[in-house]
Amino acid sequence: GTGDVTKLGNGELWLAYSGYNNAYSTGAASDYIGDTYVEAGKLRIGMTNALPTGTTLHVNTGATFDLSSGGYENSDANYNQTIAGLNDGATGGGTVSANGTDANLGTTRTLTVGGSGTYSFSGTLVDTSVAYTGSLALAINGGGTQILSGISTATGATTVSNGSTLQLGDGATRNGAVGGAIAVDGTSFL
């Protein structure tokens, strides 16, 4: 259907879930047409592109979008997510994490920004939100502009391609940083 989806409340919401050693999976990819708001708590995905790939993701201060499905599994699958763009929530930017559980230890997950608009996020991109391993990579390839004005510590590579732009800092009061290497192709801008 058409309409935005908003995650409220301090709890966790899992979109799809893959179980122990990927032995089972429940849920399916979402196909709504609209933005996704994580206003509080944590939103997790348990499959690649659990969110619609055309959604703009808004992560609010104190909230987390986590590219891991849930606890107490031991899996080596990578769950990547493509979105149109990454924006702040109602009161600012929260956290995007590659791994907030004991799952998918040591793997890299990629958040891909594939939209052609301008998107602005003042929160942080981190590898993990707990004491586990894994890394978060960022790919910007839709021809749009992604502004990152928070200090991110994610160690995965950031790639900018297909005429896209990555702007670090908001151009006024905030500086931005990414923790890993940055690669920019000949048609894109940093």
Salt bridges, closest charged atoms under 4 A:
GLU12 OE1 - ARG44 NE 2.90
ASP35 OD2 - HIS58 NE2 2.97
ASP66 OD2 - LYS42 NZ 3.97
ASP66 OD2 - ARG44 NH1 3.34
